[in-house]
Structure formats: C-alpha cells, structure tokens
C-alpha cells in the first residue's frame, strides 16, 4: 500500500479568540454593550487551518510557519503539537500573530487579525528547501514571507497551490507572484467582477500554468474548472445550524487539495470539500469542526451534495 501524499503548507499560525456576542443599547442613550454568550481560543490562521484540514483527512503535512517566543506563541506551539503538526518547519520568531472574531446570533461576523512582526518577517529558505524536496504539492498562502519561497518550490519541481481569497482584479499586483506561479488557484466569489464560470475561464486565459481553478460561492457551494474544460459545481444544505463562517474557505480549499492530490478526481474532491466546509461552519471556533476521513465519509452517507458537471 502506497503512503499518502505529502503536502508542504507555508502560512500564518495565529492565536485566535472567537466569541458569540449580542448587543444592547441602553434606553435613551447611545451606550452600546456587547454581551458574550460563548467564547473559545485556539490555533487558527490560514496556514494552520489548511494544515489542520489536510492532516485530519490523512495527508502528510509539513507546516512552514513562524511562531512567537511569547505567551501566545507557547499556546500556538502546544496546539500544533497536539495535532502532530509542530515540526522542523515551525520556526521561532519574536512575536506571534493574533486574531479576534466576533459573531452575532445570525452568523454575521466582525474579525480582525494582528500580524505583529510577521508582516515584514523573512522565513528561512533553507528550511523550506529541505522540506519541499519530494513533496507532492506546496501550498503557499499569500502572506509576505512565502513570496521568496515560490522560486524554491519551482526549482524543486513541486506544483504550487494558492487561495487568493477575496479578489477583484485578475492582475492584482500584490497577488501576481502567486497567481503567475500557481498550478491550482482558488478564490472567493465575494468581489469577483464577473460570474464564477467566466472568472475561471479568465484565469485559464491569463495564467497558462494554471491547471485547476476554483471559486468558493458561500451558501451556493463552490465551482471548480480544469484546463481541459471540465466544470464542476457542488452545493449542499447546512447539516447543522450556522455558527461562524470563518475558516470555511480554508476547509474548502484544504479538503479539495486532499482529494485531488490523492486521487486526481476534481468532482469527488469538490463534493467532499463542500460537504466538509458546510459542516465546519456549525462550530463557533474555526478549527473545532474539522472532520477526519471516516467522519467525512459517514457524513456523506446521510447528507446529500448536489453535483453538476458541465463545460466552462
């Protein structure tokens, strides 16, 4: 039996606090007060979210991140160790990244991330070069310290995947290095200047190295196209009440990559990815709802996903 694929993930791991809040306004005044009904703190951040998703599903993961030598950093390190993700790619840095997510009773959210020194940090390329050798895929998130790593992944002959999240310009200068280099490109539908199908076609026209393009479409599921012209859409109802949509895009992207790299079937990979993301948003904290392979398989038995296969 062959070993599972190995994916290197480079990105931020932060210490995040998520809370459910209700707002009251004192009668006759402008005094607004927030009341917290639930709160959770743990490891999050795009890099950690993707690594956790892939790891839970059975992919071998090497996480390349910077962890502060401060109290939040100790909590981040402990959380990654608990998941078996703290390895040689987790490099110490003076200060940790932090995040806060406030969610109202309807699932609406207000979130903020404080990158601290990570905004201008450099990741040791020698560490990444050692880890990326022989990997099946490198997921390089769009934090500044991964930009120099793009060339090293290319030199190692390892394909690159990136999620550019909310994007409105196919030639966005800040994201261009990743877009020009990626074999797999995902994004959100939120600010696209055209429908997702047209965007996918535009990605393939603009970036000849891209072989798979995907768009997360919120409550309308997701869409994935391949360079050969295949277009797959997937949508499902929520398997449990909505709690927090933070991290849904990372669950979608990570789950798709797990399935696609392992089996090469974009339709099945998208099916599982949409199902996983729909389950995850039923938890307040972004990483509490991540499923393992058996749990996802069991959910698929009882919760249908509507699939459409077309041409873009």
C-alpha positions as YAML, in Angstrom:
chain: A
units: angstrom
residues:
- id: 1
  name: UNK
  ca: [0.00, 0.00, 0.00]
- id: 2
  name: UNK
  ca: [1.45, 3.35, -1.05]
- id: 3
  name: UNK
  ca: [1.94, 6.10, 1.51]
- id: 4
  name: UNK
  ca: [-0.45, 9.10, 1.44]
- id: 5
  name: UNK
  ca: [0.60, 12.26, -0.44]
- id: 6
  name: UNK
  ca: [2.80, 14.80, 1.30]
- id: 7
  name: UNK
  ca: [1.94, 18.50, 1.11]
- id: 8
  name: UNK
  ca: [4.01, 21.41, 2.40]
- id: 9
  name: UNK
  ca: [1.92, 24.34, 3.70]
- id: 10
  name: UNK
  ca: [3.51, 27.77, 4.24]
- id: 11
  name: UNK
  ca: [1.47, 30.39, 6.05]
- id: 12
  name: UNK
  ca: [0.43, 32.00, 9.32]
- id: 13
  name: UNK
  ca: [-0.48, 30.22, 12.52]
- id: 14
  name: UNK
  ca: [-2.08, 32.62, 14.98]
- id: 15
  name: UNK
  ca: [-3.80, 32.54, 18.35]
- id: 16
  name: UNK
  ca: [-7.45, 33.31, 17.73]
- id: 17
  name: UNK
  ca: [-10.32, 34.11, 20.07]
- id: 18
  name: UNK
  ca: [-13.85, 33.66, 18.73]
- id: 19
  name: UNK
  ca: [-16.91, 34.84, 20.64]
- id: 20
  name: UNK
  ca: [-20.66, 34.97, 20.14]
- id: 21
  name: UNK
  ca: [-21.96, 38.38, 21.15]
- id: 22
  name: UNK
  ca: [-25.26, 40.18, 21.48]
- id: 23
  name: UNK
  ca: [-25.53, 43.97, 21.52]
- id: 24
  name: UNK
  ca: [-27.84, 46.00, 23.74]
- id: 25
  name: UNK
  ca: [-28.40, 49.75, 23.72]
- id: 26
  name: UNK
  ca: [-29.42, 51.46, 26.93]
- id: 27
  name: UNK
  ca: [-32.77, 53.22, 26.57]
- id: 28
  name: UNK
  ca: [-32.43, 56.89, 25.76]
- id: 29
  name: UNK
  ca: [-28.65, 56.71, 25.27]
- id: 30
  name: UNK
  ca: [-26.07, 55.77, 22.66]
- id: 31
  name: UNK
  ca: [-24.40, 53.37, 25.10]
- id: 32
  name: UNK
  ca: [-23.89, 50.03, 23.30]
- id: 33
  name: UNK
  ca: [-22.85, 46.98, 25.29]
- id: 34
  name: UNK
  ca: [-21.66, 43.64, 23.99]
- id: 35
  name: UNK
  ca: [-22.66, 40.52, 25.92]
- id: 36
  name: UNK
  ca: [-20.70, 37.34, 25.27]
- id: 37
  name: UNK
  ca: [-22.60, 34.06, 25.33]
- id: 38
  name: UNK
  ca: [-19.78, 31.76, 24.15]
- id: 39
  name: UNK
  ca: [-16.03, 32.10, 23.69]
- id: 40
  name: UNK
  ca: [-13.18, 29.85, 22.51]
- id: 41
  name: UNK
  ca: [-9.45, 30.38, 21.95]
- id: 42
  name: UNK
  ca: [-7.05, 28.24, 19.96]
- id: 43
  name: UNK
  ca: [-4.77, 27.92, 16.94]
- id: 44
  name: UNK
  ca: [-6.02, 29.37, 13.67]
- id: 45
  name: UNK
  ca: [-4.61, 31.39, 10.75]
- id: 46
  name: UNK
  ca: [-4.71, 30.36, 7.09]
- id: 47
  name: UNK
  ca: [-1.56, 28.25, 7.23]
- id: 48
  name: UNK
  ca: [-2.62, 26.40, 10.37]
- id: 49
  name: UNK
  ca: [-6.20, 25.98, 9.12]
- id: 50
  name: UNK
  ca: [-5.05, 24.35, 5.89]
- id: 51
  name: UNK
  ca: [-2.52, 22.15, 7.65]
- id: 52
  name: UNK
  ca: [-5.12, 21.00, 10.19]
- id: 53
  name: UNK
  ca: [-7.65, 20.21, 7.46]
- id: 54
  name: UNK
  ca: [-5.18, 18.19, 5.41]
- id: 55
  name: UNK
  ca: [-3.75, 16.40, 8.42]
- id: 56
  name: UNK
  ca: [-7.15, 15.38, 9.79]
- id: 57
  name: UNK
  ca: [-8.07, 13.90, 6.41]
- id: 58
  name: UNK
  ca: [-4.91, 11.79, 6.27]
- id: 59
  name: UNK
  ca: [-2.50, 13.81, 4.13]
- id: 60
  name: UNK
  ca: [1.07, 14.00, 5.42]
- id: 61
  name: UNK
  ca: [1.73, 17.69, 6.15]
- id: 62
  name: UNK
  ca: [4.83, 19.77, 6.76]
- id: 63
  name: UNK
  ca: [3.82, 23.18, 8.10]
- id: 64
  name: UNK
  ca: [6.18, 26.10, 7.47]
- id: 65
  name: UNK
  ca: [5.28, 28.96, 9.79]
- id: 66
  name: UNK
  ca: [6.71, 31.47, 12.26]
- id: 67
  name: UNK
  ca: [5.76, 31.12, 15.93]
- id: 68
  name: UNK
  ca: [6.43, 33.82, 18.50]
- id: 69
  name: UNK
  ca: [8.59, 33.30, 21.57]
- id: 70
  name: UNK
  ca: [5.91, 34.86, 23.76]
- id: 71
  name: UNK
  ca: [2.89, 33.59, 25.74]
- id: 72
  name: UNK
  ca: [0.60, 33.37, 22.65]
- id: 73
  name: UNK
  ca: [3.39, 31.53, 20.86]
- id: 74
  name: UNK
  ca: [3.54, 28.94, 23.61]
- id: 75
  name: UNK
  ca: [-0.20, 28.32, 23.15]
- id: 76
  name: UNK
  ca: [0.19, 28.08, 19.37]
- id: 77
  name: UNK
  ca: [3.07, 25.65, 19.72]
- id: 78
  name: UNK
  ca: [1.11, 23.48, 22.16]
- id: 79
  name: UNK
  ca: [-1.92, 23.42, 19.85]
- id: 80
  name: UNK
  ca: [0.16, 22.36, 16.86]
- id: 81
  name: UNK
  ca: [1.97, 19.71, 18.92]
- id: 82
  name: UNK
  ca: [-1.38, 18.28, 19.98]
- id: 83
  name: UNK
  ca: [-2.28, 17.85, 16.28]
- id: 84
  name: UNK
  ca: [1.13, 16.44, 15.34]
- id: 85
  name: UNK
  ca: [1.92, 19.49, 13.20]
- id: 86
  name: UNK
  ca: [4.76, 21.11, 15.13]
- id: 87
  name: UNK
  ca: [7.88, 20.11, 13.20]
- id: 88
  name: UNK
  ca: [11.10, 21.49, 11.74]
- id: 89
  name: UNK
  ca: [9.15, 23.96, 9.59]
- id: 90
  name: UNK
  ca: [7.80, 25.77, 12.67]
- id: 91
  name: UNK
  ca: [10.47, 28.45, 13.16]
- id: 92
  name: UNK
  ca: [10.72, 30.74, 16.22]
- id: 93
  name: UNK
  ca: [10.23, 34.48, 15.81]
- id: 94
  name: UNK
  ca: [9.96, 37.24, 18.47]
- id: 95
  name: UNK
  ca: [6.19, 37.88, 18.39]
- id: 96
  name: UNK
  ca: [3.06, 35.91, 17.49]
- id: 97
  name: UNK
  ca: [0.15, 36.77, 15.24]
- id: 98
  name: UNK
  ca: [-3.23, 37.23, 16.94]
- id: 99
  name: UNK
  ca: [-6.82, 37.20, 15.72]
- id: 100
  name: UNK
  ca: [-10.26, 38.10, 17.04]
- id: 101
  name: UNK
  ca: [-13.64, 37.05, 15.63]
- id: 102
  name: UNK
  ca: [-16.95, 38.32, 16.99]
- id: 103
  name: UNK
  ca: [-20.09, 36.59, 15.73]
- id: 104
  name: UNK
  ca: [-23.69, 37.72, 16.20]
- id: 105
  name: UNK
  ca: [-26.69, 35.45, 16.57]
- id: 106
  name: UNK
  ca: [-27.30, 35.35, 12.82]
- id: 107
  name: UNK
  ca: [-23.78, 34.25, 11.89]
- id: 108
  name: UNK
  ca: [-22.67, 37.75, 10.88]
- id: 109
  name: UNK
  ca: [-19.10, 38.39, 11.89]
- id: 110
  name: UNK
  ca: [-16.54, 41.08, 12.65]
- id: 111
  name: UNK
  ca: [-12.96, 39.85, 12.52]
- id: 112
  name: UNK
  ca: [-9.51, 41.35, 12.85]
- id: 113
  name: UNK
  ca: [-6.00, 39.93, 12.52]
- id: 114
  name: UNK
  ca: [-2.87, 41.42, 14.06]
- id: 115
  name: UNK
  ca: [0.19, 40.08, 12.24]
- id: 116
  name: UNK
  ca: [2.62, 41.74, 14.63]
- id: 117
  name: UNK
  ca: [6.17, 41.36, 13.21]
- id: 118
  name: UNK
  ca: [5.08, 38.71, 10.69]
- id: 119
  name: UNK
  ca: [4.04, 41.34, 8.14]
- id: 120
  name: UNK
  ca: [7.70, 42.04, 7.34]
- id: 121
  name: UNK
  ca: [9.26, 38.79, 8.52]
- id: 122
  name: UNK
  ca: [11.51, 36.54, 6.44]
- id: 123
  name: UNK
  ca: [11.20, 32.77, 6.53]
- id: 124
  name: UNK
  ca: [14.48, 30.81, 6.32]
- id: 125
  name: UNK
  ca: [14.55, 29.49, 2.76]
- id: 126
  name: UNK
  ca: [16.93, 26.66, 3.68]
- id: 127
  name: UNK
  ca: [14.26, 25.15, 5.96]
- id: 128
  name: UNK
  ca: [11.63, 25.35, 3.23]
- id: 129
  name: UNK
  ca: [14.01, 23.98, 0.57]
- id: 130
  name: UNK
  ca: [14.73, 20.92, 2.69]
- id: 131
  name: UNK
  ca: [11.04, 20.24, 3.36]
- id: 132
  name: UNK
  ca: [9.73, 20.83, -0.14]
- id: 133
  name: UNK
  ca: [12.04, 18.28, -1.75]
- id: 134
  name: UNK
  ca: [9.95, 15.32, -2.90]
- id: 135
  name: UNK
  ca: [6.64, 16.87, -1.83]
- id: 136
  name: UNK
  ca: [3.53, 16.31, -3.96]
- id: 137
  name: UNK
  ca: [2.35, 19.91, -3.59]
- id: 138
  name: UNK
  ca: [3.35, 23.21, -1.98]
- id: 139
  name: UNK
  ca: [0.51, 25.38, -0.67]
- id: 140
  name: UNK
  ca: [1.88, 28.92, -0.44]
- id: 141
  name: UNK
  ca: [-0.55, 31.30, 1.22]
- id: 142
  name: UNK
  ca: [-0.40, 35.00, 0.34]
- id: 143
  name: UNK
  ca: [1.49, 36.22, 3.39]
- id: 144
  name: UNK
  ca: [4.65, 38.16, 2.55]
- id: 145
  name: UNK
  ca: [7.12, 35.66, 3.98]
- id: 146
  name: UNK
  ca: [6.04, 33.00, 1.44]
- id: 147
  name: UNK
  ca: [6.77, 35.15, -1.62]
- id: 148
  name: UNK
  ca: [10.51, 34.23, -1.75]
- id: 149
  name: UNK
  ca: [9.57, 30.56, -1.38]
- id: 150
  name: UNK
  ca: [7.80, 30.45, -4.76]
- id: 151
  name: UNK
  ca: [11.06, 30.18, -6.71]
- id: 152
  name: UNK
  ca: [12.34, 27.43, -4.42]
- id: 153
  name: UNK
  ca: [9.20, 25.33, -4.98]
- id: 154
  name: UNK
  ca: [9.69, 25.77, -8.74]
- id: 155
  name: UNK
  ca: [13.32, 24.71, -8.55]
- id: 156
  name: UNK
  ca: [12.29, 21.59, -6.66]
- id: 157
  name: UNK
  ca: [9.77, 20.76, -9.40]
- id: 158
  name: UNK
  ca: [6.86, 20.85, -6.94]
- id: 159
  name: UNK
  ca: [3.47, 22.20, -8.11]
- id: 160
  name: UNK
  ca: [2.05, 25.18, -6.24]
- id: 161
  name: UNK
  ca: [-1.46, 25.87, -4.95]
- id: 162
  name: UNK
  ca: [-2.77, 29.19, -3.68]
- id: 163
  name: UNK
  ca: [-6.04, 30.62, -2.40]
- id: 164
  name: UNK
  ca: [-6.09, 34.37, -3.04]
- id: 165
  name: UNK
  ca: [-9.32, 34.70, -1.03]
- id: 166
  name: UNK
  ca: [-11.20, 37.92, -1.84]
- id: 167
  name: UNK
  ca: [-10.00, 39.25, -5.19]
- id: 168
  name: UNK
  ca: [-11.49, 41.59, -7.78]
- id: 169
  name: UNK
  ca: [-8.63, 42.02, -10.26]
- id: 170
  name: UNK
  ca: [-7.07, 39.17, -12.23]
- id: 171
  name: UNK
  ca: [-3.84, 41.22, -12.42]
- id: 172
  name: UNK
  ca: [-3.78, 42.32, -8.78]
- id: 173
  name: UNK
  ca: [-0.15, 43.45, -8.31]
- id: 174
  name: UNK
  ca: [0.16, 42.25, -4.71]
- id: 175
  name: UNK
  ca: [-1.02, 38.74, -5.59]
- id: 176
  name: UNK
  ca: [0.55, 38.50, -9.03]
- id: 177
  name: UNK
  ca: [3.64, 36.48, -7.95]
- id: 178
  name: UNK
  ca: [1.42, 33.69, -6.61]
- id: 179
  name: UNK
  ca: [-1.07, 33.82, -9.49]
- id: 180
  name: UNK
  ca: [1.67, 33.64, -12.12]
- id: 181
  name: UNK
  ca: [3.24, 30.62, -10.43]
- id: 182
  name: UNK
  ca: [0.32, 28.52, -9.20]
- id: 183
  name: UNK
  ca: [-0.91, 25.28, -10.73]
- id: 184
  name: UNK
  ca: [-4.06, 25.48, -8.58]
- id: 185
  name: UNK
  ca: [-5.83, 28.81, -7.91]
- id: 186
  name: UNK
  ca: [-8.81, 29.24, -5.61]
- id: 187
  name: UNK
  ca: [-10.65, 32.40, -4.55]
- id: 188
  name: UNK
  ca: [-13.91, 33.67, -3.08]
- id: 189
  name: UNK
  ca: [-16.85, 34.84, -5.20]
- id: 190
  name: UNK
  ca: [-17.45, 37.87, -2.98]
- id: 191
  name: UNK
  ca: [-15.83, 40.60, -5.10]
- id: 192
  name: UNK
  ca: [-15.38, 38.96, -8.48]
- id: 193
  name: UNK
  ca: [-16.09, 41.33, -11.38]
- id: 194
  name: UNK
  ca: [-17.93, 38.57, -13.27]
- id: 195
  name: UNK
  ca: [-19.78, 35.27, -12.63]
- id: 196
  name: UNK
  ca: [-17.60, 32.40, -11.31]
- id: 197
  name: UNK
  ca: [-17.75, 30.48, -14.60]
- id: 198
  name: UNK
  ca: [-16.42, 33.48, -16.54]
- id: 199
  name: UNK
  ca: [-13.76, 34.08, -13.86]
- id: 200
  name: UNK
  ca: [-12.49, 30.51, -14.18]
- id: 201
  name: UNK
  ca: [-12.22, 30.93, -17.95]
- id: 202
  name: UNK
  ca: [-10.40, 34.23, -17.41]
- id: 203
  name: UNK
  ca: [-7.91, 32.59, -15.02]
- id: 204
  name: UNK
  ca: [-7.01, 29.95, -17.60]
- id: 205
  name: UNK
  ca: [-6.67, 32.59, -20.34]
- id: 206
  name: UNK
  ca: [-4.43, 34.77, -18.17]
- id: 207
  name: UNK
  ca: [-2.25, 32.18, -16.42]
- id: 208
  name: UNK
  ca: [-1.18, 29.37, -18.77]
- id: 209
  name: UNK
  ca: [0.46, 27.40, -15.93]
- id: 210
  name: UNK
  ca: [-2.80, 27.01, -14.01]
- id: 211
  name: UNK
  ca: [-4.44, 23.59, -14.39]
- id: 212
  name: UNK
  ca: [-7.24, 23.88, -11.79]
- id: 213
  name: UNK
  ca: [-9.24, 26.98, -10.81]
- id: 214
  name: UNK
  ca: [-11.88, 27.08, -8.09]
- id: 215
  name: UNK
  ca: [-14.33, 29.58, -6.63]
- id: 216
  name: UNK
  ca: [-16.00, 29.32, -3.24]
- id: 217
  name: UNK
  ca: [-19.54, 30.65, -3.58]
- id: 218
  name: UNK
  ca: [-20.74, 30.87, 0.02]
- id: 219
  name: UNK
  ca: [-24.18, 29.35, 0.54]
- id: 220
  name: UNK
  ca: [-24.25, 28.48, -3.17]
- id: 221
  name: UNK
  ca: [-21.46, 25.94, -2.73]
- id: 222
  name: UNK
  ca: [-18.40, 26.02, -4.97]
- id: 223
  name: UNK
  ca: [-17.27, 25.66, -8.57]
- id: 224
  name: UNK
  ca: [-14.08, 24.12, -9.99]
- id: 225
  name: UNK
  ca: [-12.79, 24.09, -13.54]
- id: 226
  name: UNK
  ca: [-9.90, 22.24, -15.18]
- id: 227
  name: UNK
  ca: [-7.78, 23.43, -18.08]
- id: 228
  name: UNK
  ca: [-9.25, 20.63, -20.20]
- id: 229
  name: UNK
  ca: [-12.65, 22.36, -19.98]
- id: 230
  name: UNK
  ca: [-14.39, 20.40, -17.22]
- id: 231
  name: UNK
  ca: [-16.60, 22.49, -14.91]
- id: 232
  name: UNK
  ca: [-17.95, 21.00, -11.68]
- id: 233
  name: UNK
  ca: [-20.32, 22.66, -9.23]
- id: 234
  name: UNK
  ca: [-21.33, 21.36, -5.80]
- id: 235
  name: UNK
  ca: [-23.91, 22.61, -3.33]
- id: 236
  name: UNK
  ca: [-25.50, 21.29, -0.15]
- id: 237
  name: UNK
  ca: [-27.78, 22.46, 2.62]
- id: 238
  name: UNK
  ca: [-26.25, 23.03, 6.04]
- id: 239
  name: UNK
  ca: [-26.09, 19.82, 8.09]
- id: 240
  name: UNK
  ca: [-26.36, 21.83, 11.32]
- id: 241
  name: UNK
  ca: [-27.17, 25.44, 12.29]
- id: 242
  name: UNK
  ca: [-24.76, 28.16, 11.21]
- id: 243
  name: UNK
  ca: [-22.38, 29.38, 13.92]
- id: 244
  name: UNK
  ca: [-19.38, 31.04, 12.24]
- id: 245
  name: UNK
  ca: [-18.22, 31.14, 8.61]
- id: 246
  name: UNK
  ca: [-14.60, 32.00, 9.48]
- id: 247
  name: UNK
  ca: [-12.35, 29.23, 8.19]
- id: 248
  name: UNK
  ca: [-14.89, 27.83, 5.72]
- id: 249
  name: UNK
  ca: [-12.77, 28.80, 2.72]
- id: 250
  name: UNK
  ca: [-9.71, 27.13, 4.22]
- id: 251
  name: UNK
  ca: [-11.70, 23.94, 4.87]
- id: 252
  name: UNK
  ca: [-12.98, 24.02, 1.28]
- id: 253
  name: UNK
  ca: [-9.52, 24.58, -0.23]
- id: 254
  name: UNK
  ca: [-7.69, 22.12, 2.01]
- id: 255
  name: UNK
  ca: [-10.28, 19.38, 1.58]
- id: 256
  name: UNK
  ca: [-10.26, 19.80, -2.19]
- id: 257
  name: UNK
  ca: [-6.47, 19.58, -2.32]
- id: 258
  name: UNK
  ca: [-6.50, 16.45, -0.17]
- id: 259
  name: UNK
  ca: [-8.87, 14.65, -2.52]
- id: 260
  name: UNK
  ca: [-7.44, 15.98, -5.76]
- id: 261
  name: UNK
  ca: [-3.80, 15.20, -4.96]
- id: 262
  name: UNK
  ca: [-4.67, 11.73, -3.63]
- id: 263
  name: UNK
  ca: [-6.96, 10.58, -6.44]
- id: 264
  name: UNK
  ca: [-6.93, 13.20, -9.22]
- id: 265
  name: UNK
  ca: [-10.74, 13.35, -9.38]
- id: 266
  name: UNK
  ca: [-11.87, 17.00, -9.17]
- id: 267
  name: UNK
  ca: [-15.58, 16.12, -8.94]
- id: 268
  name: UNK
  ca: [-15.18, 13.84, -5.92]
- id: 269
  name: UNK
  ca: [-12.70, 16.25, -4.34]
- id: 270
  name: UNK
  ca: [-15.17, 19.14, -4.68]
- id: 271
  name: UNK
  ca: [-18.02, 17.01, -3.35]
- id: 272
  name: UNK
  ca: [-16.07, 16.25, -0.18]
- id: 273
  name: UNK
  ca: [-14.75, 19.80, 0.14]
- id: 274
  name: UNK
  ca: [-18.19, 21.43, 0.03]
- id: 275
  name: UNK
  ca: [-19.54, 18.88, 2.49]
- id: 276
  name: UNK
  ca: [-16.65, 19.45, 4.91]
- id: 277
  name: UNK
  ca: [-16.95, 23.24, 4.75]
- id: 278
  name: UNK
  ca: [-20.72, 23.08, 5.32]
- id: 279
  name: UNK
  ca: [-20.14, 21.06, 8.49]
- id: 280
  name: UNK
  ca: [-17.31, 23.22, 9.83]
- id: 281
  name: UNK
  ca: [-19.39, 26.41, 9.96]
- id: 282
  name: UNK
  ca: [-21.64, 24.83, 12.56]
- id: 283
  name: UNK
  ca: [-18.91, 25.44, 15.20]
- id: 284
  name: UNK
  ca: [-18.01, 28.77, 16.78]
- id: 285
  name: UNK
  ca: [-14.26, 28.22, 16.62]
- id: 286
  name: UNK
  ca: [-12.78, 27.75, 13.11]
- id: 287
  name: UNK
  ca: [-10.91, 24.52, 13.83]
- id: 288
  name: UNK
  ca: [-13.28, 22.72, 16.19]
- id: 289
  name: UNK
  ca: [-15.45, 21.38, 13.36]
- id: 290
  name: UNK
  ca: [-12.79, 19.79, 11.17]
- id: 291
  name: UNK
  ca: [-13.53, 16.16, 10.37]
- id: 292
  name: UNK
  ca: [-11.28, 13.19, 9.78]
- id: 293
  name: UNK
  ca: [-11.63, 10.91, 6.76]
- id: 294
  name: UNK
  ca: [-14.01, 8.44, 8.41]
- id: 295
  name: UNK
  ca: [-16.22, 11.17, 9.87]
- id: 296
  name: UNK
  ca: [-16.47, 12.89, 6.47]
- id: 297
  name: UNK
  ca: [-17.32, 9.58, 4.80]
- id: 298
  name: UNK
  ca: [-20.05, 8.94, 7.36]
- id: 299
  name: UNK
  ca: [-21.49, 12.44, 6.85]
- id: 300
  name: UNK
  ca: [-21.60, 11.83, 3.09]
- id: 301
  name: UNK
  ca: [-23.78, 8.74, 3.66]
- id: 302
  name: UNK
  ca: [-26.51, 10.80, 5.32]
- id: 303
  name: UNK
  ca: [-26.12, 14.25, 3.80]
- id: 304
  name: UNK
  ca: [-26.50, 14.63, 0.01]
- id: 305
  name: UNK
  ca: [-24.48, 17.05, -2.12]
- id: 306
  name: UNK
  ca: [-25.99, 18.28, -5.39]
- id: 307
  name: UNK
  ca: [-23.40, 17.98, -8.18]
- id: 308
  name: UNK
  ca: [-23.40, 19.36, -11.72]
- id: 309
  name: UNK
  ca: [-20.81, 18.51, -14.37]
- id: 310
  name: UNK
  ca: [-20.56, 20.84, -17.36]
- id: 311
  name: UNK
  ca: [-18.04, 22.59, -19.61]
- id: 312
  name: UNK
  ca: [-16.78, 26.10, -19.00]
...
